[in-house]
Amino acid sequence: MQNEDTKEDIRKLRQVLLLIANDVAKLCDEYNIKYSLSGGSQLGAVRHHGFIPWDDDMDLEMKREEYEKFLIICDKYLDKSKYLLLTSKWENYPFEFAKIQLKGTEIIEDFSKNADVPHGIFIDIFPYDNLPDSKYKRKSFLFKNHLLKNILWVKCGYGSEEQKRSIKFKLFKILGLFSSKRKLKKQRKKLITKYNNVDTQYCFASDYPDQFLKNEWFEHTKKYKFEDTEFWGLEDSDSYLKSLYGDYMQIPPVEQRVTHTHYKINFGKYA
């Protein structure tokens, strides 16, 4: 049960997320970068015409080619006085997706509170890379990605206190002793983009590798109402959302309505 302070924080957080997302969407539209709402944000648009009532984040996604173009556009035209672009180029940021952070704000989660990176309120931008069609190749591919992904986030200082006590965490920490962060990131980028010049049926976001999407879904998008504005989303949202959530129009029971646990939120002048 959320108390009134928590509800107010979530309300403010959503307003800030919409501010960021609107600015990012305008930049994408201006420079013809094809994006779509991602995961729970797409579900929220379809089922609630906005945020899922207990949700407190916002994500966009795009194919790798669009993502690389997006990073170039951000480097040139993103308002640097207002936003910070966090990518794997930052030494202690281990992920293969970008965060657009609002300067002058702070949001700390248990998983990332010890990481030496900026912690502004953010939206995530996920690139999707092709998966090999061969089941054998895919299994090997995903195992290597899993290994590199986990070694990197452990090496970069991520992990909750509970995770740090696990045997897996300690093993990944030992494996990380034998390579630099830069080398590990280079290996991972080479791996996950390996099949992007091949026509394959599925693609994935390498930091959430259990979710396979059909490449054909990215070919057609349409505008969806989201709160008091609109964003692009995959046109075949039914197939997309069924693949992620099954019977996605069914509201989950109360115990499954999980909000992210925030260690601290500072809205700065946006309070």
C-alpha positions as CSV (number, residue, x, y, z in Angstrom):
1,M,0.0,0.0,0.0
2,Q,1.5,3.3,-1.0
3,N,1.4,6.2,1.4
4,E,0.5,9.7,0.3
5,D,4.1,10.9,0.1
6,T,4.9,7.9,-2.2
7,K,1.9,8.7,-4.4
8,E,3.0,12.3,-4.7
9,D,6.5,11.3,-5.6
10,I,5.2,9.0,-8.3
11,R,3.0,11.7,-9.7
12,K,5.9,14.2,-9.9
13,L,8.2,11.5,-11.4
14,R,5.7,10.8,-14.2
15,Q,5.5,14.5,-15.0
16,V,9.3,14.6,-15.3
17,L,9.4,11.4,-17.4
18,L,6.9,12.9,-19.8
19,L,9.0,16.1,-20.0
20,I,12.1,14.0,-21.0
21,A,10.2,11.7,-23.3
22,N,8.5,14.5,-25.2
23,D,11.8,16.3,-25.8
24,V,13.3,13.0,-27.0
25,A,10.3,12.2,-29.3
26,K,10.5,15.7,-30.8
27,L,14.2,15.2,-31.6
28,C,13.5,11.8,-33.2
29,D,10.6,13.2,-35.3
30,E,12.7,16.2,-36.4
31,Y,15.5,14.0,-37.6
32,N,13.4,11.1,-38.9
33,I,14.6,8.6,-36.3
34,K,12.1,5.7,-36.0
35,Y,11.3,4.8,-32.4
36,S,8.5,3.1,-30.5
37,L,7.2,2.8,-27.0
38,S,8.8,-0.1,-25.2
39,G,7.5,-2.9,-23.0
40,G,5.4,-1.5,-20.1
41,S,5.2,1.9,-21.8
42,Q,3.5,0.3,-24.9
43,L,1.3,-1.7,-22.6
44,G,0.3,1.4,-20.7
45,A,-0.5,3.2,-23.9
46,V,-2.8,0.4,-25.1
47,R,-4.5,-0.6,-21.8
48,H,-4.5,2.7,-19.9
49,H,-3.7,5.4,-22.5
50,G,-0.8,6.4,-20.4
51,F,1.2,5.1,-17.5
52,I,0.3,1.8,-15.9
53,P,-1.3,3.0,-12.7
54,W,1.4,1.5,-10.5
55,D,4.4,2.1,-12.9
56,D,7.0,4.8,-12.6
57,D,9.3,4.5,-15.6
58,M,9.2,5.1,-19.3
59,D,11.1,3.4,-22.1
60,L,11.6,3.8,-25.8
61,E,13.1,1.3,-28.3
62,M,14.5,1.2,-31.8
63,K,16.5,-1.0,-34.1
64,R,20.3,-0.7,-33.9
65,E,20.6,1.4,-37.1
66,E,18.2,4.0,-35.8
67,Y,19.8,3.9,-32.4
68,E,23.3,4.7,-33.7
69,K,21.8,7.5,-35.7
70,F,20.0,8.7,-32.6
71,L,23.3,8.8,-30.6
72,I,24.8,11.0,-33.3
73,I,21.8,13.4,-33.3
74,C,21.9,13.6,-29.5
75,D,25.6,14.4,-29.6
76,K,24.9,17.3,-32.0
77,Y,21.5,18.6,-31.0
78,L,20.4,17.4,-27.6
79,D,20.1,20.3,-25.2
80,K,23.3,19.8,-23.1
81,S,22.3,22.4,-20.6
82,K,19.2,20.4,-19.8
83,Y,20.1,16.7,-20.5
84,L,22.9,14.2,-20.2
85,L,23.3,11.3,-22.5
86,L,24.6,8.2,-20.6
87,T,25.9,5.4,-22.8
88,S,28.5,2.6,-22.7
89,K,31.1,5.2,-23.6
90,W,31.0,6.2,-19.9
91,E,33.6,4.0,-18.1
92,N,31.4,2.8,-15.3
93,Y,28.2,2.4,-17.2
94,P,28.0,-1.2,-18.3
95,F,24.8,-1.4,-20.3
96,E,24.1,-1.4,-24.1
97,F,21.2,1.0,-23.9
98,A,21.2,4.7,-23.4
99,K,19.7,6.8,-20.6
100,I,18.6,10.4,-21.2
101,Q,19.0,12.1,-17.8
102,L,17.5,15.4,-16.7
103,K,20.2,17.5,-15.1
104,G,19.6,18.9,-11.7
105,T,17.6,15.8,-10.6
106,E,18.6,12.6,-8.9
107,I,17.1,9.1,-8.6
108,I,18.9,6.3,-6.8
109,E,17.9,2.7,-6.9
110,D,19.3,-0.1,-4.8
111,F,20.8,-1.9,-7.8
112,S,22.8,1.2,-8.9
113,K,23.3,3.2,-5.8
114,N,27.1,2.3,-5.5
115,A,27.9,2.8,-9.2
116,D,30.1,5.8,-10.1
117,V,27.8,7.3,-12.7
118,P,25.4,10.3,-12.9
119,H,22.0,9.4,-11.4
120,G,19.6,11.9,-12.9
121,I,15.9,11.1,-13.5
122,F,15.9,9.3,-16.9
123,I,14.2,7.5,-19.6
124,D,15.8,4.4,-21.3
125,I,16.4,4.0,-25.0
126,F,16.8,0.3,-26.0
127,P,18.5,-0.8,-29.2
128,Y,17.4,-4.1,-30.8
129,D,19.9,-6.4,-32.5
130,N,19.3,-9.4,-34.6
131,L,19.3,-12.9,-33.2
132,P,20.6,-15.9,-35.2
133,D,17.8,-18.1,-36.5
134,S,19.7,-21.3,-35.7
135,K,18.7,-22.6,-32.2
136,Y,22.3,-23.9,-31.6
137,K,23.9,-20.6,-32.6
138,R,21.3,-18.6,-30.6
139,K,21.9,-20.6,-27.5
140,S,25.7,-20.0,-27.7
141,F,25.2,-16.4,-28.6
142,L,22.9,-15.7,-25.7
143,F,25.2,-17.5,-23.2
144,K,28.1,-15.3,-24.3
145,N,26.0,-12.2,-24.0
146,H,24.8,-13.3,-20.5
147,L,28.4,-13.8,-19.4
148,L,29.7,-10.5,-20.7
149,K,26.6,-8.6,-19.5
150,N,26.9,-9.8,-15.9
151,I,30.7,-9.5,-15.7
152,L,30.4,-5.9,-16.8
153,W,27.7,-4.7,-14.4
154,V,29.5,-6.4,-11.5
155,K,32.8,-4.8,-12.6
156,C,31.2,-1.4,-12.9
157,G,29.8,-1.4,-9.3
158,Y,26.2,-2.4,-9.9
159,G,24.3,-4.9,-7.8
160,S,21.9,-4.8,-4.8
161,E,23.2,-5.9,-1.4
162,E,21.3,-9.2,-1.7
163,Q,22.9,-9.9,-5.2
164,K,26.4,-9.1,-3.8
165,R,26.0,-12.0,-1.4
166,S,25.3,-14.5,-4.1
167,I,27.8,-17.0,-5.4
168,K,27.1,-15.9,-9.0
169,F,28.0,-12.3,-8.2
170,K,31.3,-13.4,-6.6
171,L,32.1,-15.6,-9.6
172,F,31.4,-12.8,-12.1
173,K,33.6,-10.5,-10.0
174,I,36.5,-13.0,-10.2
175,L,36.0,-13.4,-14.0
176,G,36.1,-9.6,-14.4
177,L,39.6,-9.4,-13.0
178,F,41.1,-10.7,-16.2
179,S,39.8,-8.0,-18.6
180,S,39.4,-4.2,-18.6
181,K,35.9,-2.7,-18.9
182,R,36.8,-1.2,-22.2
183,K,37.8,-4.6,-23.6
184,L,34.7,-6.3,-22.3
185,K,32.5,-3.7,-23.8
186,K,34.2,-4.0,-27.1
187,Q,33.8,-7.8,-27.1
188,R,30.1,-7.5,-26.2
189,K,29.3,-4.9,-28.8
190,K,31.0,-7.0,-31.5
191,L,29.0,-10.0,-30.3
192,I,25.5,-8.5,-30.1
193,T,25.8,-6.7,-33.5
194,K,27.2,-9.8,-35.3
195,Y,23.9,-10.7,-37.1
196,N,22.7,-7.2,-37.9
197,N,23.6,-7.6,-41.6
198,V,21.8,-10.8,-41.8
199,D,18.0,-11.2,-42.4
200,T,16.7,-13.0,-39.3
201,Q,13.3,-13.6,-37.8
202,Y,13.9,-12.2,-34.3
203,C,15.8,-9.5,-32.5
204,F,16.4,-8.7,-28.9
205,A,17.6,-6.0,-26.4
206,S,20.8,-7.5,-25.1
207,D,20.3,-6.3,-21.5
208,Y,16.9,-8.0,-21.3
209,P,17.7,-11.0,-23.5
210,D,14.7,-13.1,-22.6
211,Q,12.4,-11.0,-24.7
212,F,12.5,-11.9,-28.4
213,L,10.7,-9.6,-30.9
214,K,9.9,-10.2,-34.5
215,N,11.9,-7.9,-36.8
216,E,8.8,-7.4,-39.0
217,W,7.0,-5.7,-36.0
218,F,9.4,-2.8,-36.3
219,E,8.5,-2.1,-39.9
220,H,5.2,-0.4,-39.1
221,T,4.4,2.1,-36.3
222,K,1.5,4.3,-35.4
223,K,0.7,7.1,-32.8
224,Y,-0.7,6.1,-29.5
225,K,-2.3,8.4,-26.9
226,F,-0.2,8.5,-23.8
227,E,-1.5,10.8,-21.0
228,D,-2.0,14.2,-22.5
229,T,0.3,13.6,-25.6
230,E,1.1,10.9,-28.2
231,F,4.1,8.7,-29.0
232,W,4.9,6.3,-31.7
233,G,4.4,2.6,-31.0
234,L,4.5,-0.7,-32.9
235,E,1.4,-0.9,-35.1
236,D,0.9,-4.6,-34.3
237,S,0.8,-4.0,-30.6
238,D,-1.4,-7.0,-30.0
239,S,1.2,-9.5,-31.2
240,Y,4.0,-7.6,-29.5
241,L,2.2,-7.4,-26.1
242,K,1.0,-11.0,-26.2
243,S,4.7,-12.1,-26.8
244,L,5.7,-10.1,-23.6
245,Y,2.8,-10.4,-21.3
246,G,0.3,-13.1,-22.6
247,D,-3.2,-11.9,-21.8
248,Y,-2.1,-8.3,-21.5
249,M,-5.5,-6.7,-21.1
250,Q,-6.0,-8.7,-17.9
251,I,-5.2,-6.5,-14.8
252,P,-2.7,-8.5,-12.6
253,P,-3.6,-9.2,-8.9
254,V,-2.6,-6.6,-6.4
255,E,0.5,-8.5,-5.2
256,Q,1.9,-8.4,-8.7
257,R,1.5,-4.6,-9.2
258,V,5.1,-3.8,-8.5
259,T,6.6,-0.3,-8.3
260,H,10.3,0.3,-8.6
261,T,12.0,0.7,-5.3
262,H,13.8,4.0,-5.2
263,Y,16.4,4.7,-2.6
264,K,16.1,8.5,-3.0
265,I,14.5,11.0,-5.4
266,N,15.5,14.6,-5.7
267,F,13.4,16.6,-8.2
268,G,15.5,19.8,-7.9
269,K,13.8,22.7,-9.5
270,Y,11.3,20.3,-11.2
271,A,9.6,19.6,-7.8
